[in-house]
Amino acid sequence: MKRTVLLALLCALAPLVAHAIDPAALDDPLQQQRYEGLIHELRCLQCTGENIADTPAQFAVDIRRQVREMIQGGSSNAEIRQYMVDRYGEIILLRPRPVWLWLIPGLMLIVGAVVAVRIVRQRRQLLATDTSEPGDEESA
């Protein structure tokens, strides 16, 4: 009975021991809101598919510190995003900008459809001009 009570007590208190990944907060609530939004938009390049807000990796810690300093320095969100893209590439953004990369699948689909239509038309023309009997090439 004592073990069950002790285990229940430990389970109840376990969340209190857990600490936030980024306990530092900015003084201005508006700046804190901007900071929170930005760190949820940037990808951790060490982790797979995680934003820098949710990972304790050293890379994410450094990027969060950089974002915090840039916000305190008066940089706009667009300037901070552009700085990160210039430094790390488009991969740092969880939602990449709609650039040529998003257009490639559509362009490839169009090119494939054009090639398929041309092949079908050429085969139709060959069939229309073909006067040989179906068994002629087998006997030769």
N, CA, C and O of each residue as an XYZ file, in Angstrom:
560
protein
N       0.828     -1.197      0.000
C       0.000      0.000      0.000
C       0.867      1.254      0.000
O       0.575      2.219     -0.705
N       1.946      1.233      0.803
C       2.821      2.384      0.880
C       3.499      2.638     -0.463
O       3.690      3.786     -0.864
N       3.861      1.553     -1.154
C       4.501      1.699     -2.455
C       3.553      2.366     -3.458
O       3.975      3.223     -4.234
N       2.323      1.988     -3.444
C       1.343      2.554     -4.362
C       1.152      4.038     -4.096
O       1.093      4.835     -5.032
N       1.058      4.408     -2.849
C       0.896      5.820     -2.485
C       2.142      6.603     -2.878
O       2.040      7.711     -3.405
N       3.306      6.039     -2.626
C       4.562      6.700     -2.967
C       4.688      6.863     -4.490
O       5.106      7.913     -4.976
N       4.329      5.831     -5.217
C       4.381      5.893     -6.676
C       3.399      6.943     -7.210
O       3.740      7.701     -8.117
N       2.200      6.989     -6.660
C       1.216      7.990     -7.074
C       1.712      9.400     -6.765
O       1.525     10.310     -7.573
N       2.330      9.586     -5.626
C       2.874     10.884     -5.247
C       4.004     11.299     -6.192
O       4.068     12.456     -6.607
N       4.883     10.374     -6.531
C       5.973     10.667     -7.458
C       5.438     11.022     -8.848
O       5.939     11.945     -9.490
N       4.435     10.300     -9.302
C       3.831     10.592    -10.607
C       3.157     11.961    -10.612
O       3.175     12.665    -11.622
N       2.574     12.325     -9.505
C       1.900     13.621     -9.423
C       2.906     14.769     -9.383
O       2.626     15.847     -9.908
N       4.063     14.559     -8.774
C       5.053     15.612     -8.639
C       6.042     15.656     -9.804
O       6.773     16.638     -9.934
N       6.089     14.648    -10.639
C       7.050     14.592    -11.745
C       6.948     15.793    -12.691
O       7.989     16.314    -13.091
N       5.760     16.259    -13.070
C       5.716     17.423    -13.962
C       6.291     18.689    -13.347
O       6.730     19.579    -14.075
N       6.298     18.787    -12.047
C       6.861     19.964    -11.400
C       8.380     20.029    -11.550
O       8.966     21.111    -11.525
N       9.010     18.869    -11.707
C      10.456     18.805    -11.839
C      10.879     19.209    -13.255
O      11.957     19.775    -13.443
N      10.054     18.928    -14.225
C      10.389     19.268    -15.607
C      10.529     20.776    -15.742
O       9.761     21.541    -15.159
N      11.516     21.185    -16.514
C      11.741     22.611    -16.690
C      11.621     22.972    -18.162
O      11.729     22.111    -19.035
N      11.402     24.224    -18.421
C      11.262     24.697    -19.796
C      12.607     24.640    -20.495
O      13.653     24.758    -19.856
N      12.577     24.458    -21.819
C      13.806     24.427    -22.601
C      14.442     25.802    -22.622
O      15.664     25.922    -22.535
N      13.627     26.841    -22.738
C      14.145     28.203    -22.808
C      13.506     29.029    -21.691
O      12.480     29.670    -21.922
N      14.078     29.031    -20.501
C      13.448     29.724    -19.385
C      13.597     31.244    -19.444
O      12.876     31.953    -18.743
N      14.516     31.759    -20.266
C      14.732     33.210    -20.333
C      13.545     33.887    -21.002
O      13.043     33.415    -22.022
N      13.106     34.984    -20.429
C      11.980     35.739    -20.975
C      12.410     37.187    -21.181
O      13.228     37.725    -20.435
N      11.841     37.796    -22.205
C      12.111     39.206    -22.474
C      11.236     40.069    -21.575
O      10.164     39.638    -21.149
N      11.687     41.277    -21.288
C      10.960     42.176    -20.394
C       9.656     42.673    -21.013
O       8.635     42.756    -20.330
N       9.689     43.002    -22.296
C       8.522     43.536    -22.989
C       7.638     42.386    -23.484
O       8.127     41.517    -24.205
N       6.350     42.356    -23.118
C       5.473     41.260    -23.564
C       5.325     41.188    -25.088
O       5.186     40.098    -25.643
N       5.354     42.326    -25.760
C       5.253     42.331    -27.218
C       6.497     41.684    -27.838
O       6.394     40.903    -28.784
N       7.662     42.017    -27.297
C       8.892     41.396    -27.778
C       8.907     39.900    -27.473
O       9.383     39.105    -28.283
N       8.391     39.519    -26.316
C       8.326     38.102    -25.953
C       7.417     37.351    -26.923
O       7.720     36.226    -27.319
N       6.308     37.972    -27.303
C       5.382     37.351    -28.250
C       6.057     37.185    -29.618
O       5.922     36.138    -30.250
N       6.779     38.206    -30.071
C       7.517     38.115    -31.337
C       8.568     37.010    -31.270
O       8.735     36.233    -32.210
N       9.265     36.959    -30.153
C      10.302     35.946    -29.943
C       9.705     34.544    -30.014
O      10.237     33.673    -30.702
N       8.615     34.333    -29.313
C       7.955     33.020    -29.321
C       7.520     32.638    -30.734
O       7.690     31.492    -31.149
N       6.961     33.591    -31.467
C       6.531     33.311    -32.833
C       7.703     32.944    -33.736
O       7.614     32.007    -34.530
N       8.791     33.681    -33.613
C       9.950     33.419    -34.470
C      10.621     32.089    -34.168
O      11.008     31.375    -35.093
N      10.766     31.743    -32.903
C      11.452     30.489    -32.603
C      10.607     29.270    -32.972
O      11.135     28.166    -33.104
N       9.301     29.465    -33.138
C       8.461     28.367    -33.623
C       8.467     28.268    -35.145
O       7.983     27.281    -35.698
N       9.007     29.279    -35.830
C       9.084     29.268    -37.290
C      10.421     28.769    -37.810
O      10.540     28.449    -38.993
N      11.432     28.696    -36.949
C      12.778     28.310    -37.385
C      13.050     26.850    -37.041
O      12.698     26.374    -35.962
N      13.678     26.157    -37.973
C      13.958     24.728    -37.838
C      15.325     24.515    -37.189
O      16.274     25.253    -37.452
N      15.405     23.508    -36.350
C      16.693     23.100    -35.785
C      17.374     22.220    -36.823
O      16.815     21.209    -37.249
N      18.573     22.599    -37.225
C      19.269     21.855    -38.263
C      19.927     20.584    -37.728
O      20.343     19.736    -38.517
N      20.031     20.433    -36.418
C      20.571     19.209    -35.831
C      19.488     18.157    -35.635
O      19.759     16.959    -35.725
N      18.287     18.590    -35.371
C      17.185     17.673    -35.098
C      16.397     17.459    -36.388
O      16.514     18.242    -37.331
N      15.614     16.421    -36.423
C      14.836     16.138    -37.626
C      13.429     16.688    -37.478
O      12.613     16.143    -36.734
N      13.154     17.753    -38.180
C      11.809     18.296    -38.245
C      11.320     19.027    -37.020
O      10.114     19.243    -36.896
N      12.178     19.416    -36.117
C      11.750     20.140    -34.925
C      12.086     21.616    -35.056
O      13.069     21.992    -35.694
N      11.257     22.439    -34.444
C      11.600     23.856    -34.414
C      12.561     24.114    -33.260
O      12.735     23.270    -32.381
N      13.178     25.283    -33.274
C      14.195     25.559    -32.256
C      13.592     25.818    -30.881
O      14.314     25.849    -29.885
N      12.290     26.004    -30.816
C      11.644     26.227    -29.520
C      11.508     24.932    -28.723
O      11.464     24.957    -27.493
N      11.441     23.802    -29.425
C      11.117     22.540    -28.765
C      12.298     21.595    -28.596
O      12.106     20.438    -28.221
N      13.502     22.053    -28.860
C      14.644     21.152    -28.759
C      15.743     21.741    -27.878
O      15.997     22.944    -27.916
N      16.383     20.900    -27.094
C      17.468     21.386    -26.236
C      18.845     21.345    -26.908
O      19.853     21.569    -26.237
N      18.914     21.065    -28.212
C      20.205     20.976    -28.909
C      20.960     22.306    -28.811
O      20.356     23.377    -28.757
N      22.280     22.211    -28.789
C      23.105     23.412    -28.645
C      22.889     24.379    -29.799
O      22.906     25.593    -29.597
N      22.683     23.856    -31.013
C      22.413     24.722    -32.159
C      21.166     25.566    -31.898
O      21.161     26.770    -32.154
N      20.120     24.933    -31.392
C      18.868     25.641    -31.116
C      19.063     26.682    -30.017
O      18.494     27.772    -30.085
N      19.857     26.352    -29.014
C      20.138     27.312    -27.936
C      20.820     28.547    -28.511
O      20.470     29.675    -28.164
N      21.797     28.328    -29.394
C      22.512     29.457    -30.007
C      21.590     30.306    -30.873
O      21.666     31.535    -30.834
N      20.726     29.673    -31.649
C      19.814     30.412    -32.522
C      18.792     31.192    -31.692
O      18.478     32.338    -32.013
N      18.273     30.575    -30.625
C      17.337     31.292    -29.756
C      18.001     32.519    -29.152
O      17.390     33.586    -29.078
N      19.243     32.374    -28.722
C      19.979     33.514    -28.158
C      20.155     34.605    -29.210
O      19.995     35.790    -28.918
N      20.485     34.197    -30.435
C      20.666     35.168    -31.511
C      19.365     35.907    -31.808
O      19.361     37.128    -31.970
N      18.267     35.165    -31.879
C      16.964     35.778    -32.142
C      16.609     36.751    -31.024
O      16.131     37.853    -31.290
N      16.841     36.350    -29.778
C      16.545     37.219    -28.634
C      17.359     38.515    -28.720
O      16.830     39.604    -28.494
N      18.645     38.385    -29.046
C      19.497     39.575    -29.140
C      19.068     40.479    -30.300
O      19.095     41.703    -30.176
N      18.676     39.884    -31.413
C      18.256     40.692    -32.562
C      16.951     41.426    -32.271
O      16.775     42.568    -32.695
N      16.032     40.778    -31.550
C      14.777     41.438    -31.175
C      15.075     42.594    -30.222
O      14.537     43.690    -30.378
N      15.918     42.346    -29.255
C      16.281     43.414    -28.320
C      17.043     44.534    -29.022
O      16.996     45.685    -28.587
N      17.744     44.202    -30.104
C      18.478     45.205    -30.863
C      17.600     46.014    -31.804
O      18.079     46.965    -32.422
N      16.335     45.660    -31.927
C      15.407     46.433    -32.741
C      15.184     45.894    -34.143
O      14.579     46.587    -34.962
N      15.643     44.693    -34.457
C      15.429     44.112    -35.782
C      13.978     43.678    -35.942
O      13.343     43.240    -34.983
N      13.463     43.803    -37.151
C      12.092     43.354    -37.426
C      12.093     41.850    -37.670
O      13.148     41.246    -37.866
N      10.903     41.248    -37.657
C      10.785     39.814    -37.916
C      11.339     39.458    -39.286
O      12.042     38.459    -39.437
N      11.020     40.283    -40.291
C      11.495     40.019    -41.653
C      13.023     40.088    -41.716
O      13.648     39.285    -42.409
N      13.615     41.018    -41.015
C      15.078     41.133    -41.002
C      15.713     39.916    -40.328
O      16.746     39.421    -40.780
N      15.106     39.446    -39.267
C      15.637     38.282    -38.555
C      15.529     37.043    -39.437
O      16.482     36.272    -39.542
N      14.365     36.845    -40.076
C      14.205     35.705    -40.987
C      15.221     35.763    -42.118
O      15.845     34.755    -42.451
N      15.388     36.947    -42.711
C      16.316     37.094    -43.827
C      17.754     36.823    -43.376
O      18.525     36.198    -44.105
N      18.110     37.282    -42.198
C      19.453     37.012    -41.666
C      19.675     35.509    -41.524
O      20.726     34.993    -41.904
N      18.689     34.813    -40.978
C      18.810     33.363    -40.788
C      18.893     32.639    -42.132
O      19.675     31.701    -42.283
N      18.085     33.074    -43.115
C      18.128     32.454    -44.438
C      19.473     32.729    -45.104
O      20.047     31.837    -45.729
N      19.974     33.939    -44.978
C      21.275     34.267    -45.563
C      22.387     33.420    -44.941
O      23.329     33.015    -45.622
N      22.266     33.165    -43.666
C      23.328     32.441    -42.955
C      23.215     30.928    -43.113
O      24.229     30.251    -43.284
N      21.977     30.378    -43.058
C      21.799     28.928    -43.042
C      21.071     28.381    -44.275
O      21.054     27.167    -44.483
N      20.481     29.235    -45.081
C      19.733     28.776    -46.246
C      18.248     28.638    -45.930
O      17.825     28.761    -44.781
N      17.468     28.379    -46.974
C      16.006     28.259    -46.831
C      15.592     27.120    -45.907
O      14.480     27.125    -45.379
N      16.468     26.153    -45.710
C      16.146     24.983    -44.892
C      15.844     25.362    -43.446
O      15.179     24.603    -42.741
N      16.313     26.507    -42.996
C      16.085     26.917    -41.605
C      14.622     27.284    -41.351
O      14.168     27.247    -40.207
N      13.885     27.635    -42.397
C      12.479     27.999    -42.242
C      11.615     26.746    -42.249
O      11.742     25.909    -43.143
N      10.737     26.612    -41.261
C       9.824     25.470    -41.254
C       8.813     25.578    -42.391
O       8.401     24.563    -42.954
N       8.418     26.783    -42.726
C       7.522     27.019    -43.860
C       8.285     27.835    -44.895
O       8.266     29.066    -44.851
N       8.963     27.152    -45.835
C       9.762     27.890    -46.811
C       8.909     28.834    -47.642
O       7.709     28.628    -47.828
N       9.556     29.857    -48.125
C       8.858     30.823    -48.970
C       8.446     30.160    -50.272
O       9.150     29.278    -50.765
N       7.312     30.572    -50.841
C       6.894     29.974    -52.123
C       7.779     30.491    -53.257
O       7.511     31.543    -53.836
N       8.826     29.744    -53.563
C       9.757     30.106    -54.620
C       9.721     29.047    -55.695
O       8.819     28.210    -55.714
N      10.685     29.072    -56.586
C      10.726     28.157    -57.710
C      10.647     26.701    -57.262
O      10.187     25.848    -58.021
N      11.082     26.409    -56.058
C      11.046     25.040    -55.561
C       9.625     24.481    -55.549
O       9.412     23.298    -55.818
N       8.657     25.340    -55.235
C       7.269     24.905    -55.216
C       6.711     24.756    -56.629
O       5.711     24.064    -56.822
N       7.330     25.384    -57.606
C       6.835     25.330    -58.977
C       7.353     24.119    -59.747
O       6.744     23.723    -60.740
N       8.451     23.530    -59.317
C       9.071     22.426    -60.047
C       8.120     21.244    -60.249
O       8.053     20.747    -61.373
N       7.385     20.759    -59.258
C       6.494     19.620    -59.508
C       5.444     19.928    -60.581
O       5.150     19.075    -61.418
N       4.884     21.129    -60.563
C       3.906     21.504    -61.586
C       4.524     21.582    -62.973
O       3.925     21.144    -63.955
N       5.727     22.142    -63.046
C       6.412     22.228    -64.336
C       6.749     20.839    -64.870
O       6.602     20.581    -66.065
N       7.192     19.963    -64.011
C       7.512     18.596    -64.433
C       6.261     17.866    -64.913
O       6.327     17.090    -65.866
N       5.140     18.101    -64.274
C       3.887     17.492    -64.703
C       3.491     17.986    -66.089
O       3.056     17.199    -66.930
N       3.638     19.275    -66.326
C       3.306     19.846    -67.642
C       4.240     19.295    -68.715
O       3.788     18.911    -69.793
N       5.545     19.256    -68.424
C       6.510     18.719    -69.396
C       6.197     17.255    -69.691
O       6.232     16.848    -70.852
N       5.899     16.473    -68.692
C       5.546     15.066    -68.886
C       4.296     14.901    -69.736
O       4.241     14.019    -70.593
N       3.295     15.740    -69.507
C       2.065     15.665    -70.299
C       2.336     16.024    -71.757
O       1.801     15.375    -72.656
N       3.161     17.050    -72.008
C       3.495     17.442    -73.386
C       4.238     16.316    -74.089
O       3.939     16.008    -75.242
N       5.205     15.697    -73.411
C       5.954     14.589    -74.005
C       5.019     13.416    -74.309
O       5.106     12.819    -75.382
N       4.143     13.089    -73.391
C       3.207     11.982    -73.610
C       2.287     12.263    -74.796
O       2.039     11.362    -75.597
N       1.780     13.474    -74.929
C       0.899     13.823    -76.051
C       1.663     13.717    -77.368
O       1.121     13.211    -78.350
N       2.902     14.180    -77.407
C       3.702     14.102    -78.646
C       3.962     12.652    -79.041
O       3.883     12.310    -80.221
N       4.271     11.798    -78.068
C       4.513     10.377    -78.371
C       3.257      9.732    -78.918
O       3.327      8.988    -79.896
N       2.109      9.995    -78.313
C       0.842      9.410    -78.782
C       0.535      9.888    -80.194
O       0.117      9.082    -81.026
N       0.727     11.170    -80.493
C       0.471     11.693    -81.836
C       1.394     11.058    -82.874
O       0.947     10.700    -83.963
N       2.679     10.915    -82.544
C       3.620     10.302    -83.479
C       3.253      8.849    -83.754
O       3.353      8.400    -84.896
N       2.841      8.124    -82.760
C       2.446      6.715    -82.962
C       1.174      6.617    -83.802
O       1.037      5.706    -84.618
N       0.251      7.548    -83.605
C      -0.964      7.551    -84.440
C      -0.609      7.794    -85.904
O      -1.151      7.141    -86.796
N       0.306      8.737    -86.148
C       0.726      9.015    -87.521
C       1.422      7.811    -88.132
O       1.190      7.505    -89.301
N       2.263      7.123    -87.382
C       2.924      5.927    -87.892
C       1.923      4.828    -88.211
O       2.056      4.141    -89.224
N       0.930      4.658    -87.362
C      -0.095      3.644    -87.618
C      -0.938      3.996    -88.839
O      -1.348      3.109    -89.587
N      -1.198      5.285    -89.042
C      -2.012      5.707    -90.182
C      -1.266      5.494    -91.494
O      -1.910      5.207    -92.503
N       0.037      5.619    -91.530
C       0.815      5.470    -92.766
C       1.340      4.054    -92.956
O       1.894      3.745    -94.011
N       1.182      3.200    -91.978
C       1.692      1.827    -92.065
C       0.742      0.989    -92.919
O      -0.442      0.873    -92.602
N       1.265      0.397    -94.014
C       0.443     -0.428    -94.918
C       0.807     -1.896    -94.836
O       0.190     -2.717    -95.516
N       1.773     -2.245    -94.037
C       2.184     -3.653    -93.949
C       1.169     -4.468    -93.160
O       0.409     -3.943    -92.347
N       1.185     -5.755    -93.427
C       0.316     -6.684    -92.703
C       0.929     -7.025    -91.361
O       2.152     -6.988    -91.230
N       0.146     -7.348    -90.377
C       0.685     -7.615    -89.049
C       1.686     -8.768    -89.007
O       2.571     -8.729    -88.153
N       1.619     -9.756    -89.833
C       2.519    -10.913    -89.774
C       3.716    -10.774    -90.687
O       4.535    -11.693    -90.729
N       3.874     -9.681    -91.426
C       4.955     -9.545    -92.397
C       6.336     -9.546    -91.777
O       7.228    -10.208    -92.308
N       6.560     -8.845    -90.689
C       7.900     -8.772    -90.104
C       8.302    -10.077    -89.434
O       9.492    -10.318    -89.230
N       7.324    -10.940    -89.081
C       7.662    -12.214    -88.468
C       8.237    -13.183    -89.483
O       9.130    -13.961    -89.148
N       7.751    -13.155    -90.709
C       8.222    -14.088    -91.717
C       9.587    -13.707    -92.253
O      10.290    -14.559    -92.798
N       9.978    -12.464    -92.116
C      11.280    -12.037    -92.643
C      12.324    -12.433    -91.704
O      13.503    -12.174    -91.946
